[in-house]
Amino acid sequence: MSEAVGEIELEDNVLVIRRIHVRLKLKAEESDRETATRVNGFFAEKCPVYRSLKAAIQITTELVVEPLARSS
């Protein structure tokens, strides 16, 4: 699951998106945290949306690793 927040500014009476922050939520084992963090560091460069927008909009990501629910 993920959520995104955009920051918009007024430029010449036009609303313009300046920044987007994406929070990625991943349910995973603690042992997978290192791999998920490493992948988070480079996956954007393989994303067509990111590559299309990065010159015009500052885009940042944050990875939140949530523990898997344990079954009883």
KOLKOLSE-735495 format. One record per atom (N, C-alpha, C, CB): residue number from 0; residue in one letter; atom name; x, y, z. Coordinates in steps of 0.02 Angstrom, whole numbers. Atoms other than C-alpha are relative to their C-alpha. Glycine has a CB too. Example, Ala and Ser with C-alpha at 12.3 -4.5 7.8 and 13.67 -1.06 7.14 Angstrom:
// residues 2
<site pos="0" code="A" site="N" east="45" north="-59" up="0"/>
<site pos="0" code="A" site="CA" east="615" north="-225" up="390"/>
<site pos="0" code="A" site="C" east="45" north="60" up="0"/>
<site pos="0" code="A" site="CB" east="-50" north="1" up="62"/>
<site pos="1" code="S" site="N" east="-42" north="-59" up="-3"/>
<site pos="1" code="S" site="CA" east="684" north="-53" up="357"/>
<site pos="1" code="S" site="C" east="-39" north="55" up="37"/>
<site pos="1" code="S" site="CB" east="20" north="23" up="-71"/>
// end
This chain:
// residues 72
<site pos="0" code="M" site="N" east="42" north="-58" up="0"/>
<site pos="0" code="M" site="CA" east="0" north="0" up="0"/>
<site pos="0" code="M" site="C" east="45" north="62" up="0"/>
<site pos="0" code="M" site="CB" east="-48" north="0" up="60"/>
<site pos="1" code="S" site="N" east="-39" north="-62" up="-1"/>
<site pos="1" code="S" site="CA" east="59" north="177" up="-27"/>
<site pos="1" code="S" site="C" east="-48" north="59" up="4"/>
<site pos="1" code="S" site="CB" east="45" north="5" up="-62"/>
<site pos="2" code="E" site="N" east="38" north="-63" up="0"/>
<site pos="2" code="E" site="CA" east="2" north="355" up="-4"/>
<site pos="2" code="E" site="C" east="48" north="54" up="-24"/>
<site pos="2" code="E" site="CB" east="-29" north="17" up="71"/>
<site pos="3" code="A" site="N" east="-41" north="-54" up="27"/>
<site pos="3" code="A" site="CA" east="63" north="513" up="-88"/>
<site pos="3" code="A" site="C" east="-30" north="67" up="21"/>
<site pos="3" code="A" site="CB" east="4" north="-5" up="-77"/>
<site pos="4" code="V" site="N" east="20" north="-68" up="-18"/>
<site pos="4" code="V" site="CA" east="58" north="695" up="-36"/>
<site pos="4" code="V" site="C" east="35" north="47" up="-49"/>
<site pos="4" code="V" site="CB" east="17" north="17" up="75"/>
<site pos="5" code="G" site="N" east="-30" north="-48" up="46"/>
<site pos="5" code="G" site="CA" east="85" north="833" up="-162"/>
<site pos="5" code="G" site="C" east="-2" north="71" up="30"/>
<site pos="5" code="G" site="CB" east="-37" north="-1" up="-67"/>
<site pos="6" code="E" site="N" east="-1" north="-69" up="-20"/>
<site pos="6" code="E" site="CA" east="135" north="1012" up="-128"/>
<site pos="6" code="E" site="C" east="-8" north="43" up="-62"/>
<site pos="6" code="E" site="CB" east="67" north="18" up="38"/>
<site pos="7" code="I" site="N" east="19" north="-40" up="58"/>
<site pos="7" code="I" site="CA" east="58" north="1139" up="-245"/>
<site pos="7" code="I" site="C" east="14" north="73" up="15"/>
<site pos="7" code="I" site="CB" east="-75" north="-11" up="-18"/>
<site pos="8" code="E" site="N" east="-13" north="-71" up="-6"/>
<site pos="8" code="E" site="CA" east="110" north="1319" up="-274"/>
<site pos="8" code="E" site="C" east="-34" north="37" up="-57"/>
<site pos="8" code="E" site="CB" east="77" north="14" up="0"/>
<site pos="9" code="L" site="N" east="30" north="-42" up="50"/>
<site pos="9" code="L" site="CA" east="33" north="1461" up="-370"/>
<site pos="9" code="L" site="C" east="55" north="35" up="-40"/>
<site pos="9" code="L" site="CB" east="-48" north="52" up="32"/>
<site pos="10" code="E" site="N" east="-49" north="-31" up="44"/>
<site pos="10" code="E" site="CA" east="135" north="1519" up="-520"/>
<site pos="10" code="E" site="C" east="-38" north="34" up="-57"/>
<site pos="10" code="E" site="CB" east="52" north="-52" up="-27"/>
<site pos="11" code="D" site="N" east="36" north="-38" up="52"/>
<site pos="11" code="D" site="CA" east="65" north="1656" up="-633"/>
<site pos="11" code="D" site="C" east="-74" north="-18" up="-2"/>
<site pos="11" code="D" site="CB" east="32" north="-13" up="-69"/>
<site pos="12" code="N" site="N" east="71" north="17" up="-8"/>
<site pos="12" code="N" site="CA" east="-110" north="1617" up="-567"/>
<site pos="12" code="N" site="C" east="-18" north="-71" up="-23"/>
<site pos="12" code="N" site="CB" east="-42" north="50" up="-37"/>
<site pos="13" code="V" site="N" east="11" north="70" up="18"/>
<site pos="13" code="V" site="CA" east="-90" north="1432" up="-611"/>
<site pos="13" code="V" site="C" east="27" north="-44" up="56"/>
<site pos="13" code="V" site="CB" east="34" north="-17" up="-69"/>
<site pos="14" code="L" site="N" east="-23" north="46" up="-51"/>
<site pos="14" code="L" site="CA" east="-79" north="1293" up="-483"/>
<site pos="14" code="L" site="C" east="49" north="-49" up="-32"/>
<site pos="14" code="L" site="CB" east="-59" north="-38" up="32"/>
<site pos="15" code="V" site="N" east="-53" north="42" up="27"/>
<site pos="15" code="V" site="CA" east="82" north="1194" up="-510"/>
<site pos="15" code="V" site="C" east="23" north="-48" up="55"/>
<site pos="15" code="V" site="CB" east="60" north="43" up="-27"/>
<site pos="16" code="I" site="N" east="-26" north="49" up="-48"/>
<site pos="16" code="I" site="CA" east="137" north="1033" up="-423"/>
<site pos="16" code="I" site="C" east="75" north="8" up="3"/>
<site pos="16" code="I" site="CB" east="-21" north="-73" up="-20"/>
<site pos="17" code="R" site="N" east="-72" north="-10" up="-9"/>
<site pos="17" code="R" site="CA" east="311" north="1064" up="-352"/>
<site pos="17" code="R" site="C" east="35" north="-61" up="31"/>
<site pos="17" code="R" site="CB" east="13" north="60" up="43"/>
<site pos="18" code="R" site="N" east="-30" north="56" up="-36"/>
<site pos="18" code="R" site="CA" east="342" north="915" up="-238"/>
<site pos="18" code="R" site="C" east="-51" north="-55" up="12"/>
<site pos="18" code="R" site="CB" east="30" north="24" up="67"/>
<site pos="19" code="I" site="N" east="41" north="58" up="-17"/>
<site pos="19" code="I" site="CA" east="273" north="740" up="-212"/>
<site pos="19" code="I" site="C" east="40" north="-44" up="47"/>
<site pos="19" code="I" site="CB" east="-22" north="-40" up="-65"/>
<site pos="20" code="H" site="N" east="-32" north="46" up="-46"/>
<site pos="20" code="H" site="CA" east="314" north="631" up="-63"/>
<site pos="20" code="H" site="C" east="-43" north="-63" up="3"/>
<site pos="20" code="H" site="CB" east="9" north="31" up="72"/>
<site pos="21" code="V" site="N" east="35" north="63" up="1"/>
<site pos="21" code="V" site="CA" east="266" north="447" up="-74"/>
<site pos="21" code="V" site="C" east="23" north="-42" up="59"/>
<site pos="21" code="V" site="CB" east="12" north="-39" up="-68"/>
<site pos="22" code="R" site="N" east="-15" north="44" up="-56"/>
<site pos="22" code="R" site="CA" east="256" north="338" up="81"/>
<site pos="22" code="R" site="C" east="-22" north="-71" up="-20"/>
<site pos="22" code="R" site="CB" east="-37" north="23" up="67"/>
<site pos="23" code="L" site="N" east="12" north="69" up="20"/>
<site pos="23" code="L" site="CA" east="270" north="154" up="35"/>
<site pos="23" code="L" site="C" east="-5" north="-42" up="63"/>
<site pos="23" code="L" site="CB" east="56" north="-27" up="-48"/>
<site pos="24" code="K" site="N" east="9" north="43" up="-58"/>
<site pos="24" code="K" site="CA" east="201" north="32" up="164"/>
<site pos="24" code="K" site="C" east="6" north="-72" up="-23"/>
<site pos="24" code="K" site="CB" east="-68" north="13" up="35"/>
<site pos="25" code="L" site="N" east="-13" north="69" up="18"/>
<site pos="25" code="L" site="CA" east="266" north="-145" up="153"/>
<site pos="25" code="L" site="C" east="-6" north="-45" up="61"/>
<site pos="25" code="L" site="CB" east="70" north="-8" up="-32"/>
<site pos="26" code="K" site="N" east="5" north="50" up="-53"/>
<site pos="26" code="K" site="CA" east="214" north="-291" up="262"/>
<site pos="26" code="K" site="C" east="51" north="-55" up="-17"/>
<site pos="26" code="K" site="CB" east="-73" north="-29" up="7"/>
<site pos="27" code="A" site="N" east="-53" north="48" up="14"/>
<site pos="27" code="A" site="CA" east="366" north="-403" up="276"/>
<site pos="27" code="A" site="C" east="32" north="-23" up="65"/>
<site pos="27" code="A" site="CB" east="54" north="31" up="-47"/>
<site pos="28" code="E" site="N" east="-40" north="25" up="-56"/>
<site pos="28" code="E" site="CA" east="475" north="-505" up="391"/>
<site pos="28" code="E" site="C" east="56" north="49" up="15"/>
<site pos="28" code="E" site="CB" east="28" north="-71" up="-14"/>
<site pos="29" code="E" site="N" east="-55" north="-45" up="-18"/>
<site pos="29" code="E" site="CA" east="605" north="-405" up="486"/>
<site pos="29" code="E" site="C" east="64" north="-19" up="-38"/>
<site pos="29" code="E" site="CB" east="13" north="-3" up="76"/>
<site pos="30" code="S" site="N" east="-59" north="23" up="37"/>
<site pos="30" code="S" site="CA" east="737" north="-510" up="398"/>
<site pos="30" code="S" site="C" east="3" north="26" up="-72"/>
<site pos="30" code="S" site="CB" east="3" north="-76" up="0"/>
<site pos="31" code="D" site="N" east="3" north="-26" up="68"/>
<site pos="31" code="D" site="CA" east="680" north="-434" up="232"/>
<site pos="31" code="D" site="C" east="9" north="76" up="-3"/>
<site pos="31" code="D" site="CB" east="-66" north="-18" up="-32"/>
<site pos="32" code="R" site="N" east="-5" north="-73" up="-3"/>
<site pos="32" code="R" site="CA" east="701" north="-253" up="289"/>
<site pos="32" code="R" site="C" east="60" north="27" up="-41"/>
<site pos="32" code="R" site="CB" east="6" north="24" up="72"/>
<site pos="33" code="E" site="N" east="-60" north="-23" up="35"/>
<site pos="33" code="E" site="CA" east="878" north="-234" up="220"/>
<site pos="33" code="E" site="C" east="-10" north="-2" up="-76"/>
<site pos="33" code="E" site="CB" east="62" north="-42" up="20"/>
<site pos="34" code="T" site="N" east="13" north="7" up="71"/>
<site pos="34" code="T" site="CA" east="827" north="-297" up="48"/>
<site pos="34" code="T" site="C" east="-50" north="52" up="-24"/>
<site pos="34" code="T" site="CB" east="-25" north="-70" up="-17"/>
<site pos="35" code="A" site="N" east="51" north="-49" up="19"/>
<site pos="35" code="A" site="CA" east="672" north="-186" up="44"/>
<site pos="35" code="A" site="C" east="29" north="71" up="-1"/>
<site pos="35" code="A" site="CB" east="-59" north="-3" up="49"/>
<site pos="36" code="T" site="N" east="-32" north="-66" up="-2"/>
<site pos="36" code="T" site="CA" east="775" north="-34" up="93"/>
<site pos="36" code="T" site="C" east="46" north="10" up="-60"/>
<site pos="36" code="T" site="CB" east="39" north="9" up="66"/>
<site pos="37" code="R" site="N" east="-45" north="-4" up="58"/>
<site pos="37" code="R" site="CA" east="904" north="-71" up="-42"/>
<site pos="37" code="R" site="C" east="-40" north="11" up="-64"/>
<site pos="37" code="R" site="CB" east="43" north="-64" up="-6"/>
<site pos="38" code="V" site="N" east="41" north="-7" up="60"/>
<site pos="38" code="V" site="CA" east="769" north="-91" up="-176"/>
<site pos="38" code="V" site="C" east="-33" north="69" up="-2"/>
<site pos="38" code="V" site="CB" east="-54" north="-55" up="-2"/>
<site pos="39" code="N" site="N" east="29" north="-67" up="-3"/>
<site pos="39" code="N" site="CA" east="685" north="70" up="-118"/>
<site pos="39" code="N" site="C" east="49" north="53" up="-24"/>
<site pos="39" code="N" site="CB" east="-24" north="17" up="71"/>
<site pos="40" code="G" site="N" east="-51" north="-47" up="21"/>
<site pos="40" code="G" site="CA" east="849" north="157" up="-156"/>
<site pos="40" code="G" site="C" east="8" north="7" up="-75"/>
<site pos="40" code="G" site="CB" east="64" north="-18" up="30"/>
<site pos="41" code="F" site="N" east="-11" north="-4" up="73"/>
<site pos="41" code="F" site="CA" east="846" north="119" up="-343"/>
<site pos="41" code="F" site="C" east="-62" north="-12" up="-43"/>
<site pos="41" code="F" site="CB" east="52" north="-49" up="-19"/>
<site pos="42" code="F" site="N" east="57" north="19" up="42"/>
<site pos="42" code="F" site="CA" east="671" north="66" up="-399"/>
<site pos="42" code="F" site="C" east="-28" north="58" up="-40"/>
<site pos="42" code="F" site="CB" east="-54" north="-30" up="43"/>
<site pos="43" code="A" site="N" east="31" north="-57" up="35"/>
<site pos="43" code="A" site="CA" east="615" north="242" up="-447"/>
<site pos="43" code="A" site="C" east="29" north="10" up="-70"/>
<site pos="43" code="A" site="CB" east="9" north="64" up="41"/>
<site pos="44" code="E" site="N" east="-32" north="-9" up="66"/>
<site pos="44" code="E" site="CA" east="740" north="250" up="-590"/>
<site pos="44" code="E" site="C" east="-27" north="-48" up="-53"/>
<site pos="44" code="E" site="CB" east="75" north="-8" up="6"/>
<site pos="45" code="K" site="N" east="31" north="48" up="47"/>
<site pos="45" code="K" site="CA" east="648" north="101" up="-668"/>
<site pos="45" code="K" site="C" east="-74" north="13" up="-10"/>
<site pos="45" code="K" site="CB" east="10" north="-72" up="26"/>
<site pos="46" code="C" site="N" east="71" north="-16" up="3"/>
<site pos="46" code="C" site="CA" east="476" north="183" up="-648"/>
<site pos="46" code="C" site="C" east="-12" north="52" up="-54"/>
<site pos="46" code="C" site="CB" east="-26" north="25" up="68"/>
<site pos="47" code="P" site="N" east="12" north="-48" up="54"/>
<site pos="47" code="P" site="CA" east="410" north="268" up="-806"/>
<site pos="47" code="P" site="C" east="-32" north="66" up="23"/>
<site pos="47" code="P" site="CB" east="-43" north="-32" up="-53"/>
<site pos="48" code="V" site="N" east="31" north="-62" up="-25"/>
<site pos="48" code="V" site="CA" east="304" north="393" up="-708"/>
<site pos="48" code="V" site="C" east="53" north="44" up="33"/>
<site pos="48" code="V" site="CB" east="-56" north="-17" up="50"/>
<site pos="49" code="Y" site="N" east="-54" north="-38" up="-32"/>
<site pos="49" code="Y" site="CA" east="452" north="446" up="-600"/>
<site pos="49" code="Y" site="C" east="46" north="30" up="-52"/>
<site pos="49" code="Y" site="CB" east="40" north="-45" up="48"/>
<site pos="50" code="R" site="N" east="-47" north="-24" up="51"/>
<site pos="50" code="R" site="CA" east="566" north="460" up="-751"/>
<site pos="50" code="R" site="C" east="-31" north="57" up="-41"/>
<site pos="50" code="R" site="CB" east="20" north="-57" up="-46"/>
<site pos="51" code="S" site="N" east="34" north="-52" up="39"/>
<site pos="51" code="S" site="CA" east="436" north="567" up="-842"/>
<site pos="51" code="S" site="C" east="-6" north="65" up="39"/>
<site pos="51" code="S" site="CB" east="-69" north="-24" up="-21"/>
<site pos="52" code="L" site="N" east="13" north="-59" up="-41"/>
<site pos="52" code="L" site="CA" east="409" north="687" up="-697"/>
<site pos="52" code="L" site="C" east="59" north="29" up="36"/>
<site pos="52" code="L" site="CB" east="-52" north="-16" up="49"/>
<site pos="53" code="K" site="N" east="-54" north="-20" up="-45"/>
<site pos="53" code="K" site="CA" east="575" north="699" up="-606"/>
<site pos="53" code="K" site="C" east="35" north="66" up="-20"/>
<site pos="53" code="K" site="CB" east="52" north="-53" up="2"/>
<site pos="54" code="A" site="N" east="-31" north="-63" up="20"/>
<site pos="54" code="A" site="CA" east="641" north="846" up="-709"/>
<site pos="54" code="A" site="C" east="-41" north="61" up="22"/>
<site pos="54" code="A" site="CB" east="10" north="2" up="-76"/>
<site pos="55" code="A" site="N" east="44" north="-57" up="-16"/>
<site pos="55" code="A" site="CA" east="491" north="954" up="-663"/>
<site pos="55" code="A" site="C" east="-24" north="1" up="72"/>
<site pos="55" code="A" site="CB" east="-59" north="-1" up="-45"/>
<site pos="56" code="I" site="N" east="28" north="5" up="-67"/>
<site pos="56" code="I" site="CA" east="437" north="892" up="-491"/>
<site pos="56" code="I" site="C" east="49" north="-38" up="45"/>
<site pos="56" code="I" site="CB" east="-69" north="-36" up="-2"/>
<site pos="57" code="Q" site="N" east="-42" north="35" up="-48"/>
<site pos="57" code="Q" site="CA" east="540" north="847" up="-339"/>
<site pos="57" code="Q" site="C" east="-41" north="-58" up="30"/>
<site pos="57" code="Q" site="CB" east="26" north="49" up="57"/>
<site pos="58" code="I" site="N" east="36" north="59" up="-24"/>
<site pos="58" code="I" site="CA" east="489" north="669" up="-291"/>
<site pos="58" code="I" site="C" east="44" north="-36" up="50"/>
<site pos="58" code="I" site="CB" east="-20" north="-47" up="-59"/>
<site pos="59" code="T" site="N" east="-36" north="37" up="-51"/>
<site pos="59" code="T" site="CA" east="540" north="583" up="-130"/>
<site pos="59" code="T" site="C" east="-42" north="-60" up="22"/>
<site pos="59" code="T" site="CB" east="17" north="45" up="61"/>
<site pos="60" code="T" site="N" east="36" north="58" up="-25"/>
<site pos="60" code="T" site="CA" east="496" north="414" up="-58"/>
<site pos="60" code="T" site="C" east="24" north="-17" up="71"/>
<site pos="60" code="T" site="CB" east="11" north="-61" up="-46"/>
<site pos="61" code="E" site="N" east="-14" north="23" up="-68"/>
<site pos="61" code="E" site="CA" east="490" north="341" up="117"/>
<site pos="61" code="E" site="C" east="-26" north="-71" up="5"/>
<site pos="61" code="E" site="CB" east="-32" north="47" up="54"/>
<site pos="62" code="L" site="N" east="20" north="69" up="-7"/>
<site pos="62" code="L" site="CA" east="484" north="156" up="155"/>
<site pos="62" code="L" site="C" east="-17" north="-14" up="73"/>
<site pos="62" code="L" site="CB" east="55" north="-48" up="-24"/>
<site pos="63" code="V" site="N" east="22" north="20" up="-67"/>
<site pos="63" code="V" site="CA" east="385" north="96" up="307"/>
<site pos="63" code="V" site="C" east="-11" north="-75" up="-2"/>
<site pos="63" code="V" site="CB" east="-65" north="39" up="23"/>
<site pos="64" code="V" site="N" east="6" north="73" up="-2"/>
<site pos="64" code="V" site="CA" east="409" north="-89" up="344"/>
<site pos="64" code="V" site="C" east="-42" north="-17" up="61"/>
<site pos="64" code="V" site="CB" east="70" north="-35" up="2"/>
<site pos="65" code="E" site="N" east="45" north="22" up="-54"/>
<site pos="65" code="E" site="CA" east="266" north="-161" up="447"/>
<site pos="65" code="E" site="C" east="7" north="-75" up="9"/>
<site pos="65" code="E" site="CB" east="-73" north="20" up="-14"/>
<site pos="66" code="P" site="N" east="-6" north="72" up="-11"/>
<site pos="66" code="P" site="CA" east="282" north="-332" up="529"/>
<site pos="66" code="P" site="C" east="-60" north="-38" up="-25"/>
<site pos="66" code="P" site="CB" east="11" north="-14" up="74"/>
<site pos="67" code="L" site="N" east="54" north="43" up="21"/>
<site pos="67" code="L" site="CA" east="180" north="-473" up="458"/>
<site pos="67" code="L" site="C" east="-40" north="-22" up="61"/>
<site pos="67" code="L" site="CB" east="26" north="-62" up="-38"/>
<site pos="68" code="A" site="N" east="42" north="23" up="-55"/>
<site pos="68" code="A" site="CA" east="33" north="-524" up="566"/>
<site pos="68" code="A" site="C" east="14" north="-74" up="12"/>
<site pos="68" code="A" site="CB" east="-76" north="11" up="-16"/>
<site pos="69" code="R" site="N" east="-13" north="69" up="-19"/>
<site pos="69" code="R" site="CA" east="69" north="-684" up="658"/>
<site pos="69" code="R" site="C" east="-66" north="-36" up="12"/>
<site pos="69" code="R" site="CB" east="43" north="-4" up="64"/>
<site pos="70" code="S" site="N" east="61" north="40" up="-12"/>
<site pos="70" code="S" site="CA" east="-65" north="-819" up="653"/>
<site pos="70" code="S" site="C" east="9" north="-40" up="64"/>
<site pos="70" code="S" site="CB" east="-16" north="-46" up="-61"/>
<site pos="71" code="S" site="N" east="-4" north="35" up="-65"/>
<site pos="71" code="S" site="CA" east="-106" north="-901" up="819"/>
<site pos="71" code="S" site="C" east="-10" north="-74" up="-8"/>
<site pos="71" code="S" site="CB" east="-51" north="27" up="49"/>
// end
